[in-house]
Amino acid sequence: MVKLFKKIKLFKKITLKIVILSIIVVSLLAISGLMTWQNWNNRQKISNLEEQINNIYKGNQQYIKDHPEFLGETPETPETVENPFSINGVIIADKKHPLPKDYNPGENPEAVEHLKELIAAGQKSNDKYASHLVSDYSGFRNYDYQMGVYNEYIAENGKQFADDFSARPGYSEHQTGLAFDLRVAGGTLYRGDDKAYDYYNDWVAQNAHNFGFIVRYRDQWQDSTGYKGEPWHLRYLGQALATEVFKSDKPLEDYLTISGGNYAKN
């Protein structure tokens, strides 16, 4: 009963803006009727308010879609989801959007080609870090392989640490065949545990979009992506979209206006 009351309270909260804006629109309509419908400013205000109402409505619909637990529904899992979630043709794999357990596309050939170009360009650069990139990257991982990686993190550092840095099987971007971890000489991850790392001054972060990639995870984005920063983790989007996302300076979830963050509660 308490949970139901909380859900009702939350629903009222997220719809309150719609009610308030609707009242404002009606008031403006009345005022406009008394004055004149030829007043362009009033018509523009009404149009803007209507757009805000529509955006809030769409946002609430998306929230409910991405939070099935809000309506008491069971969140999808790798065992129940039938197809990868995609928006505008972009496949999403994060803690809110699992992939089917048997989803097994392998590495995307186009992405691999451009990754090799990025690595080669980094090697030829005079950058202190990127010049040490090697071609031995970590790419596609199927469900079973990711399970081994995740369980290893748990065994070594505990479940909370594992969830901060490693995806549970079925929730990893690596399973899309579009995500890659960069390495440097010695097999270590690019800029791994580097306290001097600065996204805005890192060669890979600032040049990846030219090859169709984005650095997917940053510490300040964890509320949206669900993961702590990973300077080595690249996601392929194609040059045009990668450049748009890079220039927006937003995590992919925010750019696409979808919910992200932590795993849905079962």
N, C-alpha and C positions, 0 to 999 in steps of 0.2 A: 504493500500500500504506500509506503514511504517512497519507493522508487517511482511509482506511478505519479505521485504528487510532484516529485522533482522533475519528471519529464514534462508534465503539464506546465509547471512553472517555467521551464526552459523554453517550451514552445511559445508561451505567452510573451516571453522576453524577445525572442527573435522575430516575432510578428508585430510587435508594438510599433516599430518604425513604419510599417505599411499602413497601419491605422492612422497614425499621426499625419503622414504624408497625404493620405487620401482626404483627410479633413481639410488640409491646406489647399489641395487641388479644388475641392468643392467650393471653398471660400473664395478662391481666386476666380473661379468660374462665375460665381454670383456677382463679384465686384466687376468683372469684365462685362457681364450682361448689363449692369447698371450704367457703366461708362460707355464702352464701345468695343466691338469685336475687331475693330480696325487697329486697335492699339497693339503694335507689333511686340512691344516689350512684354505685355501680359501674356500674349500667345507664346512667346519664347519661354517665359517662366513656367507656364503650364506644361509645355513640351518637355522642358528639363525635368520637372517634377515627375511627370509620367515615366520618363526614362529611368529616374531613380527608383521609382516604385517597381518597375519591371526588373531592374537589376537586383533589387532586394529579393523579389519573388524568386528569380532564377537562382540567386545565391542560397536561399532557404531550401529550394528543391535539390540543389547540388549537395548541400550539407546533409540532408536526409538520405540522399542516395549514397553518399560516402560514409554515413554513420547509420547503418541498418539497425544497430543496437538501440538507437533512439526510439524506434518504433517497436522494439522488442523482437526484431528479426535476427536470425543467426547470420553473422558475417560470413562471406564466402571464404573458402580455404583452397589450397592447391588441390585438395581431393574433390571439391565440389564445383569449382569454377570450370566452365566449359571452354572459354576463349580468353586470350589476354585482353586486358582493358586497354583501350586506345582512345585518344581524343585528337581530332584533326589529323589522323593518320600516325600519331606518335604513340608507340607502345609504352605503357607505364608499368613498371614493376617497383613497388615500394611496400611499406608496411601496411598500407591500406588496400593495395591492389595486387593480389597474388596471381601467379601464373599457373596454368594447369600443370599438375605433377608430371605429366608425360610430354609437356611442351619441349621439343628438342630440335630447334632450327639449326644448331651449329653456328659457327662464326659467320657473320655477314661478310661476304667477299669484298664488297665495296668499302665497308668500314675498315677491314684489314689493310686494303690497299692504301687508304689515306692515313692509317695509323703508321704504316711503314714510312710514308712520306714525312710525317711529323717527326718521327724518331730520327730519320736521316737529317732533316733540317736542324733539329736540336743538336745532333752530333757535330754539325758543321758550324754551329754558332760559337761565339766566344763566351757564352754564358757559363758561369762557374758551375752550375748544376746540370743544365740541359745537355751540355757537351759530353756528359758521362752516361747518357741514356744508352741502353743496349736493346737489341731486338728481341730479347727473351722476356716477352710480356706475359701476363696472365689474362686469358680471354674467356671463351665460352666454358661454362660449367653446367652440367645437367643437374637434375634434382638430387640424385644420389651423391654426386661429388660434393655439392654444396652442403649436404647433410654432414659429410665428413669434416669439411672446413669449419662449420658452425660448432659441431661437437668438440672439435679440437680447441677452439676458443674457450668453450665452457670448461673443459678439463684444465686448461692452463690458467684461466683468469676469472672464471665464474660467469653466471648467466647474464648479469647486468652488463658487464664489460662486453660480453659476446654480442648482446643486442645493440650496443652502441656502435660497434665496429664491424659486425658481420651479420649478414642477412640469414634469417631462418630459411631452410630449404623451401623453394617455391616462391620466395619473395625477393630473390636476388636479381639485380640487373644483368649479371653475368649470364643468366639463363636465357636472356633475350638474344644473345650473340652480338649485342651492340655495345657492350661495356668492356673496358680493358684496364688493367692495372700496369702502370709503367714501372720498369725496374732500371737500376743502374748497375755498374760493374760490381761484381760480388753477389749479385742476385737480390740485393735489398730493394725495398720499395722506394720509388722516387720521392725524395724529401721526407721520408718516413722519420717520425720523431724529431724533426728539425724545428727547434724552438725559434729559430730565426726566420722561419717561413713567413712570407708576406705575399698574399695572393696578388696584390696589385703591382708587385715588382718581380713576379715569377715568370720566367720565359714561357713555360708550358701554359700556365693559366692565361697569359695575355696573347698567346699565339694559336692556341688549340682551335679556336673558331675558324681560323683560316684553312684548316684541314677538315672542318665539319664536326669538331668535338667541343664539348664543354667540360670543365672540371665540375663534377656533379655535386660534391659535398664540401661544405665549409662549416666551420664551428658555429658561426652565427646563424646558420640556416637549419640547425637541427630540429627546431620546432616544425619545420615544413618537410624536410627530407627524412627525418627520423634517425640520422646518423651524424656522428662527429666528423670533423673535417678530414678529407683524404686527398691530399694534393696529387696523388698518383692515379686516382680513379677517374677515367674519362668515359663519357657517354657520347656515342655517335648520333648526330641529328641531321647531318648534311650541312653543307656550308651556309646556305641561306638562313635556315632556322637557327643553327648554332650561333651565327653572328647576331641575329635578333635577340636571342636569349642572353648572349654575352653582353650586349649593349644595355639590356634592361637591368643588369646587375641583380637579377632575382633567381631564386631556385626554380627548377623546372616546374614544380607543383604550383608555385605562385604565378609564374608566367602563364601557365595553362588554366589558372583559376580552378584548381581541383584541390581537394583536401589531401593532406599527407600526415606527417607526424608518426606517432607510435601505432603499434598494432591495435586493431579493433578488439574490444573485449568480447570474449566468447561466453 
